[in-house]
Amino acid sequence: MPLNAGDTGYGSVAGPGLSSTVGGSESAPLLIPEEEPEPIQQWQPLSKEELELAAGGPGWKKVRCYLVLLFWLAWLAMLAIAIAIITMSPRPVVMPLKWWQKSLFYQVEPELTLEKQAEGSGGINALCDELPYLKSLGIGALILEGLFDKKAYPTNNATGERIGTLPQIQHLLAESNKAGLKVLLNVCEVDLLGPGDEAGNASKTSGVSGTVHHALRFWLEQGAAGFEICDTDAAYSEKTLLEWKGVFKEFGSEEEERIVVVKQTSDVLPLLKNSSHSNVTVVDVVLKSILPTSQHLLSSEEVAAAIETQLQTKEEDSWPSWTVGGKASRDLKNLLLVLMMTLPGSPAVSYDEDINQTPDEDKNRRLAVALFTSLSHSRAREEALQFGSFTFLPFNSSSSSSSSSSNSTLPSPPSPPILAFLRSWGCVHFLILLNVGPELRPLDPAWAPSLPKAGVFVSSTRMDRLGATSLEALELRPHEAIVIKLFEAGSYS
């Protein structure tokens, strides 16, 4: 059907009031034109003059002043709180140590090194060759023993030496000072007061002759850092040692102080002769033995009892120095070394062929050198091991062989318990564990609940324990000693 042009259709718009007849024109446009959009105003920053005008208004100016004041008040408050926290927090007191309190003593008799030289003058020259090596091990001072004849009265030139000649001893002193090692001369049981003075004579027990004064000055001029005497010597008297101290002041400054070491020969240091007290001002170091003197080899039980006695003994005013003393089996050698190096005071290690500089590099020697170096260096850098507090820890352990004697008619004697103590300084704690017995000993999980359970191995007798550990899963092997640095879980440092 053809599209009728007159009908309402495509291209026309019908509606009320609109005519759509033939010949009429369209009354509405097909598209409604859009209105012109208003132009968008672009943002422009305030000019300097406008900004100064806005900021200088009375309201904003007050707000700005208040904000600046509030900032500085808050900063000062935080600074005051930080200072208060620092000042009120407990801090460990750093103890200023003298050279002899920081040193590791090495007791050596030059005659013992004679085997090392097939030719030449013997031990003194051999010892001179070892000085740099001994220094590298962490040794700070030598105590030379056996140099003087105990029956020889010191003459005006202060000789009377039994080993070597005077030039050789002078050379040893000079070389030791060059290597950074102090040297003390052992004069135990040497007749310093001379012939003609009988026991009980006041001049022998409390006086020092002019010849002895000359002898002291002679060796101090050669570089000796001090002398070692025994508590049984006639020179162990208050008046004598005060006179010695007067001589020492002529040669030593505060950093190069000359000292007196007294070797304790009994369980208790006796009082100074002609004195009612043990004057610590004239005795700098007291050399003590961990084990009692014995003609036989001490058993594990005897060694454990001796160690426990020393750990429970109240500390004296004098600065202690520890040596092994009595005889023990070789199995306990490394354990006793760990003990010496971690007790309060200065270790005094006796001559040991295992740590001497020799061409033999067997397994035992390598282990001995590694253990010695590890302990000496740890002691040198850790305040807790130098002057930290000491706490003996009573220990309960469960035996790994608790049922071993159930089928036996004669049960074996109980193995010595684990011995333990703590060295602390501030927040740093070192736990030392000693298993003197011949059995494997696991730790009791309920032991010392106040201690942190986590730690890191510092050293051990076999030098095979490394990395982090937990006290709850630790077992000590026979004759083993362990040094552990404790820390809270998750705060390894």
C-alpha positions in Angstrom: 0.0 0.0 0.0 1.5 3.3 -0.9 2.4 5.7 1.8 -0.2 8.5 1.9 1.6 11.7 2.2 -1.3 13.2 4.0 -1.4 10.5 6.7 0.5 10.9 9.9 3.7 9.1 9.3 7.5 9.3 9.1 8.6 12.9 9.1 5.6 14.4 10.6 4.7 15.0 14.2 1.0 14.9 15.3 -0.2 16.2 18.5 -2.9 18.3 20.0 -3.2 21.7 18.7 -1.0 20.9 15.7 -2.2 20.7 12.1 -1.2 17.9 9.9 -3.1 18.4 6.8 -1.8 18.2 3.3 0.1 21.3 2.3 0.7 22.3 5.9 4.3 22.7 7.2 5.9 20.9 10.1 5.2 22.6 13.4 8.1 21.0 15.4 11.7 20.4 14.5 13.0 16.9 14.2 16.0 17.5 16.6 16.0 19.8 19.7 19.2 21.8 19.6 21.4 21.6 22.8 22.0 24.6 24.9 25.5 26.1 24.8 27.4 25.0 28.0 28.7 27.7 30.3 32.5 28.1 30.1 34.5 26.2 32.9 36.6 28.5 35.0 40.2 27.1 35.3 41.7 27.0 38.9 44.4 29.4 39.5 46.7 29.6 42.6 46.5 32.5 44.8 49.1 35.2 44.2 51.6 36.1 46.8 49.6 39.2 47.7 46.3 37.2 48.0 48.0 34.4 50.1 49.5 37.0 52.5 46.1 38.6 52.8 44.3 35.3 53.5 47.0 34.1 56.0 47.1 37.4 57.7 43.5 37.3 58.7 42.8 37.4 62.5 41.3 33.8 62.7 43.9 31.9 60.8 46.7 33.7 62.4 45.6 32.5 65.9 45.1 29.0 64.7 48.6 29.0 63.2 50.2 30.2 66.4 48.3 27.6 68.5 49.4 24.8 66.2 53.1 25.8 66.3 52.9 26.1 70.1 51.2 22.7 70.4 53.9 21.1 68.2 56.7 22.3 70.4 55.0 21.4 73.6 54.4 17.9 72.3 58.1 17.6 71.3 59.3 18.8 74.6 57.0 16.4 76.4 58.3 13.4 74.4 61.9 14.5 75.1 61.1 14.7 78.8 59.5 11.3 78.8 62.5 9.8 77.0 65.0 11.3 79.4 62.9 10.1 82.4 62.9 6.6 81.0 66.6 6.6 80.5 67.5 8.0 83.9 65.0 5.8 85.8 65.7 2.6 84.1 68.1 0.3 86.0 71.5 0.3 84.4 74.4 -2.1 85.1 77.4 -0.3 86.6 80.5 -0.6 84.6 83.4 -1.7 86.8 86.7 -0.1 85.9 89.1 -2.9 85.8 92.9 -2.7 86.2 95.2 -4.5 83.9 95.7 -7.5 86.2 91.9 -7.9 86.6 91.5 -8.2 82.9 94.5 -10.4 82.2 94.7 -14.1 81.7 97.8 -15.4 83.6 100.0 -18.1 82.2 102.2 -19.9 84.7 105.3 -21.2 83.0 108.6 -22.6 84.1 111.2 -22.0 81.4 112.9 -25.2 82.2 109.9 -27.1 81.0 110.6 -25.9 77.4 114.1 -27.3 77.3 112.9 -30.3 75.3 112.0 -28.0 72.4 115.6 -27.0 71.8 118.2 -29.5 70.9 120.9 -26.8 71.0 121.3 -23.4 72.6 120.8 -22.2 76.1 117.4 -23.8 76.6 114.1 -22.8 77.9 114.4 -19.0 78.2 115.2 -18.5 74.5 112.5 -21.0 73.5 110.0 -19.0 75.6 111.0 -15.8 73.9 110.2 -17.3 70.5 106.7 -18.2 71.7 105.7 -14.8 73.1 103.8 -13.5 70.0 101.9 -16.9 69.8 101.0 -16.7 73.5 99.7 -13.2 73.0 97.5 -14.4 70.1 95.9 -17.0 72.4 94.6 -14.2 74.6 97.2 -14.5 77.4 98.0 -11.1 79.0 100.6 -11.9 81.7 103.3 -14.5 82.4 104.2 -15.8 85.9 107.7 -17.1 85.6 108.4 -19.9 88.1 111.6 -21.6 89.1 113.9 -18.8 88.0 115.6 -18.4 91.5 117.2 -20.8 93.8 115.1 -21.1 96.9 118.1 -21.4 99.1 120.0 -18.5 97.6 119.8 -15.2 99.3 119.5 -12.3 96.8 122.7 -10.4 96.5 123.2 -6.8 95.7 122.8 -7.4 91.9 119.6 -9.4 92.6 120.7 -12.5 90.7 120.9 -15.9 92.2 118.9 -17.2 89.3 118.6 -21.0 88.9 117.6 -21.1 85.2 119.5 -19.2 82.5 121.8 -16.2 83.0 121.0 -12.7 84.0 121.3 -11.3 80.4 118.8 -14.0 79.2 116.2 -13.1 81.9 116.6 -9.5 81.0 116.1 -10.3 77.3 113.0 -12.2 78.2 111.5 -9.3 80.1 112.3 -6.9 77.3 110.8 -9.1 74.6 107.7 -9.8 76.7 107.1 -6.0 77.1 107.5 -5.6 73.3 104.9 -8.3 72.8 102.4 -6.6 75.1 102.8 -9.2 77.9 103.3 -8.4 81.5 105.7 -10.6 83.5 105.6 -11.5 87.2 108.4 -13.2 89.0 107.6 -16.1 91.3 109.6 -15.9 94.5 107.6 -18.3 96.6 109.7 -20.0 99.3 112.7 -17.9 98.3 114.6 -16.7 101.3 114.1 -12.9 100.8 115.1 -11.8 104.3 118.6 -13.3 104.2 120.6 -15.5 106.5 121.0 -14.8 110.2 117.4 -14.1 110.8 115.8 -16.9 112.7 112.1 -17.8 112.6 110.2 -15.7 115.0 112.6 -12.8 114.7 110.7 -9.5 114.2 113.1 -8.4 111.5 112.4 -11.6 109.6 108.6 -11.5 109.9 108.0 -7.8 109.5 111.0 -6.1 108.0 112.7 -6.0 104.7 116.4 -5.5 104.4 118.1 -2.9 102.2 119.3 -5.7 100.0 115.8 -6.9 99.3 114.8 -3.3 98.5 117.6 -3.2 96.0 116.5 -6.5 94.5 113.0 -5.3 94.1 114.1 -2.1 92.4 116.5 -4.0 90.1 113.8 -6.3 88.7 111.2 -3.5 88.5 113.8 -1.5 86.4 114.1 -4.5 84.1 110.3 -4.4 83.4 108.9 -6.9 85.9 105.2 -6.2 86.6 105.2 -7.6 90.1 106.0 -10.6 92.3 104.2 -13.8 93.5 104.7 -15.0 97.0 103.1 -17.7 99.1 101.0 -17.1 102.2 103.5 -19.1 104.2 106.5 -16.9 103.3 108.0 -14.5 105.8 107.3 -11.7 103.4 103.6 -12.2 103.8 103.2 -9.6 106.5 101.5 -6.2 106.5 104.6 -4.2 107.2 106.7 -6.0 104.6 104.1 -5.7 101.8 103.4 -2.0 102.7 107.2 -1.4 102.2 107.0 -3.2 98.9 104.1 -1.1 97.8 106.1 2.0 98.6 108.9 0.7 96.3 106.3 -0.1 93.6 105.0 3.5 93.5 108.5 4.6 92.3 108.1 2.6 89.1 104.4 2.2 88.2 101.7 4.6 87.1 98.0 3.7 87.4 98.1 2.0 84.0 101.4 0.3 84.7 100.7 -0.6 88.3 103.1 -3.2 89.9 101.3 -5.8 91.9 101.7 -8.5 94.5 100.1 -11.9 94.0 99.7 -14.2 97.0 99.4 -17.9 96.4 96.9 -19.4 98.8 98.2 -22.8 100.1 95.3 -23.7 102.3 91.5 -23.7 102.2 91.4 -20.2 103.8 93.7 -17.3 103.2 95.5 -16.7 106.6 95.7 -13.3 108.1 98.7 -11.2 107.4 101.5 -11.8 109.8 101.6 -9.2 112.6 98.1 -8.1 111.6 94.6 -8.7 112.8 93.1 -8.7 109.3 93.9 -9.6 105.7 94.7 -6.2 104.3 93.4 -6.1 100.7 95.2 -2.9 100.1 98.6 -4.6 100.0 97.5 -7.9 98.3 96.2 -7.3 94.8 95.5 -10.9 93.7 95.0 -14.1 95.6 95.8 -17.2 93.6 93.5 -20.1 94.6 93.3 -23.8 93.6 90.0 -25.3 92.5 91.1 -28.8 93.5 92.8 -29.7 96.8 96.3 -31.0 96.8 96.4 -34.7 96.6 99.0 -37.5 96.0 96.5 -39.6 94.1 94.3 -38.9 91.1 91.0 -37.5 92.3 87.8 -39.3 91.3 84.9 -37.7 89.6 83.0 -37.5 92.8 85.9 -35.8 94.6 86.3 -33.3 91.8 82.6 -32.5 91.8 82.6 -32.1 95.5 85.6 -29.7 95.4 84.1 -27.7 92.6 80.7 -27.4 94.4 82.5 -26.2 97.6 84.3 -23.5 95.6 81.0 -22.4 93.9 79.3 -22.1 97.3 82.1 -20.3 99.0 81.4 -16.7 99.7 83.5 -14.3 97.8 86.3 -12.4 99.6 87.3 -8.8 99.2 90.6 -9.7 97.4 90.5 -10.2 93.7 90.7 -14.0 93.0 92.8 -15.8 90.4 92.0 -19.5 89.7 94.2 -22.4 88.9 93.4 -26.1 88.8 95.7 -27.2 91.6 95.2 -30.9 92.4 95.4 -33.9 90.2 92.4 -35.0 88.0 92.0 -37.4 85.1 92.7 -36.1 81.6 89.0 -36.6 80.7 88.3 -33.6 83.0 91.0 -31.4 81.7 88.9 -29.4 79.3 86.0 -29.1 81.8 88.3 -27.6 84.4 89.6 -25.1 81.8 86.0 -24.0 81.1 85.5 -23.6 84.8 88.6 -21.5 85.3 87.8 -19.2 82.4 84.2 -18.5 83.6 84.7 -18.1 87.4 84.8 -14.5 88.8 88.4 -13.3 88.8 91.4 -13.8 86.6 92.3 -17.3 85.3 95.8 -18.6 85.9 96.5 -21.4 83.5 99.5 -23.7 84.1 101.9 -24.6 81.4 100.2 -26.9 78.9 102.1 -28.6 76.1 98.8 -29.0 74.2 98.5 -25.3 73.6 102.2 -24.6 73.0 103.4 -23.7 69.6 104.6 -27.0 68.1 104.7 -28.4 64.6 102.5 -31.3 65.6 98.9 -30.6 64.6 97.1 -33.6 65.9 93.4 -33.6 66.8 93.8 -33.2 70.5 96.1 -30.2 70.1 93.8 -28.5 67.6 90.9 -29.0 70.0 92.8 -27.7 73.0 93.9 -24.5 71.1 90.4 -23.9 69.7 88.8 -24.3 73.2 91.4 -22.1 74.9 91.1 -19.3 72.2 87.3 -19.4 72.3 87.2 -19.0 76.1 89.9 -16.4 76.3 88.3 -14.2 73.6 84.8 -14.6 75.0 86.1 -13.5 78.4 87.9 -10.5 76.9 84.8 -9.1 75.1 82.0 -10.0 77.5 81.5 -7.8 80.6 79.4 -10.5 82.2 82.4 -12.9 82.2 84.9 -10.2 83.3 83.1 -8.6 86.3 79.5 -9.8 86.1 77.6 -11.1 89.1 77.9 -14.7 90.1 74.9 -17.0 91.0 75.3 -20.6 92.0 72.3 -22.6 90.7 71.3 -25.7 92.7 70.6 -28.3 90.0 68.3 -31.4 89.8 68.8 -33.6 86.8 67.3 -36.9 85.6 69.7 -39.7 85.0 69.6 -41.3 81.6 70.3 -44.6 83.3 67.9 -44.5 86.1 66.9 -48.2 85.7 70.4 -49.4 85.0 70.8 -50.8 88.5 67.4 -52.4 88.8 68.7 -55.8 87.9 71.9 -55.5 89.9 72.3 -56.6 93.5 74.9 -54.0 94.2 73.9 -50.6 92.7 76.6 -48.4 91.4 77.4 -45.2 93.3 75.3 -42.2 92.0 76.9 -40.1 89.3 77.9 -36.6 90.4 75.1 -34.1 89.8 75.3 -31.4 87.1 76.9 -28.2 88.5 75.7 -24.9 87.2 76.2 -21.2 87.8 75.2 -17.9 86.1 77.3 -14.9 85.2 75.2 -11.8 84.6 75.6 -8.2 83.7 72.6 -6.1 83.0 70.4 -8.1 80.6 73.2 -10.4 79.5 73.3 -13.9 81.1 75.8 -16.7 80.6 74.9 -20.1 81.9 77.7 -22.5 82.6 76.9 -26.2 82.9 79.3 -28.9 84.2 78.8 -32.6 84.0 81.7 -34.0 86.0 80.4 -37.6 85.9 80.9 -40.3 83.3 77.2 -40.6 82.4 74.9 -38.8 80.0 72.8 -36.3 82.0 69.7 -34.7 80.5 68.4 -31.5 82.1 65.3 -31.5 84.2 62.6 -29.6 82.3 61.4 -28.1 85.6 64.8 -26.8 86.6 65.3 -23.1 87.0 61.9 -22.0 85.7 62.8 -18.3 85.9 65.6 -18.6 83.4 65.1 -18.1 79.7 64.7 -21.4 77.9 66.5 -20.4 74.7 70.1 -19.6 74.2 73.1 -19.9 71.9 76.2 -22.0 72.4 79.3 -20.0 73.1 81.8 -22.8 73.8 81.9 -26.5 74.9 84.6 -29.0 75.8 84.4 -30.7 72.5 83.9 -27.5 70.4 81.1 -29.3 68.5 78.1 -27.4 69.7 77.0 -24.5 67.5 74.0 -22.3 67.0 70.8 -21.9 69.0 69.6 -24.4 71.7 66.8 -24.9 74.2 67.4 -25.9 77.8 64.3 -28.1 77.7 66.0 -30.5 75.1 69.6 -30.3 76.3 71.7 -33.3 77.3 75.2 -33.1 78.7 77.6 -35.8 77.7 80.1 -37.4 80.1 82.8 -35.0 81.4 81.3 -32.1 79.3 81.1 -28.4 80.1 79.0 -26.0 78.1 78.8 -22.2 78.0 75.4 -20.8 76.8 74.4 -17.2 76.3 70.8 -17.0 77.3 68.1 -14.8 75.6 64.4 -14.6 75.4 62.6 -16.5 72.7 62.5 -14.6 69.5 65.2 -12.1 70.6 68.3 -13.8 69.4 71.4 -11.5 69.7 
